[in-house]
């Protein structure tokens, strides 16, 4: 196996592992959408995760409702989270006070 191929396989594995970790953190409530969005600009692997994957991982988010909500705010499902309209995502998918806000 060539060095390039080995590096590519390692990178792909890192991407899968990072995506799985982010989805698990969101699903368990360990992380919030705003925390993941804040990670996206500094962590290239997090920033490349598709918006639909992130949104579907949120507790209480179903597949159909997630797709409809993304369509209603004009964000393509395949948009990487780092390139998405963060304000629109937070306005649509965050209920209650945003992190750090006191009710």
N, C-alpha and C positions, 0 to 999 in steps of 0.2 A: 504494500500500500504506500502511495506517495505521501510525502510530508504535507502537501497541500490538502490532500483528501483527508488525512488524519486530523489536521487543524479544522477543516470544515465540519467533520463529524463531531469533534469536541465542542465546537461552537454551537452546533445544532442541539447537542445534548444540554448545554448550558441554557439555551433558549427554552427548551421544553421544561427543564427543571425550574427555571425562574417563573415561567407561566403557571406551572402547577402550584408553586409556592404562593404566588400572588392570589390565585383563585381560591386556594384553601384559606388564606388569611382573610379574604373578603367574606367568604362563605361562613366562616366561624365567628365573624365580627371582630377578629383581632386587629384588622385594619379597616379604614373607611375609604370611600371613594376619593375623598379629598387628599388623604395620605398617599394613595397610589398615584394620583395626578401630580402631587408634589414630587414624587420620586422620578417620574417620567423624564424630565429634562436632564437629570444627572445620571440616571442609570439607563444606558442604551437598550439593555435587554427588556426592561420594564416598558420603556417608551415605545418599543416595537409591538407590544401586545395589542391586538385589535380591540376596538371599543366594544364590540358585541360580546367578546369573551369576558371582558371586565364587567359589563353591565349584567350579563346573565349570571355572574357569580355572586351578585349582591343578594343578601337574604330577602326573600319575598318577591324576587324578580323572576317572572316566567319568560319563556322563550318568545311567545307571541307578543306579550305586552312590551318586552324589551325592544323587539324589532319595530313595533308600532311607535313607541316613544322616540326611538332614534330617528325614524322617518319624519315624525312630526316636528322635530327640531332641526331637521336638515343635515344630520350627521350620518355619513355612510357607515354601514356595519364594518367595513373592512379598513376604516381609517385607523392608523396607529394612535394609541392614546396620547402620545406626545404631540401629535398634530391636530388633535380634535379641539372643538370649541369647548373649553373647560367650563366656562361660565354657564353655557347651555346645559351641559351634562350635570353640573352641580345643581342648577335650578330645577332640573327635571327629576333627578334621582336621589337627591338628599332631602330627607324629610326632617323637620325640626331644626334646632340650632346647628350651625356649622361648627366644626371643631374649634374650641377656644371661645365660642360665644357663650355668654351667660344668659339664660332665659329671663 
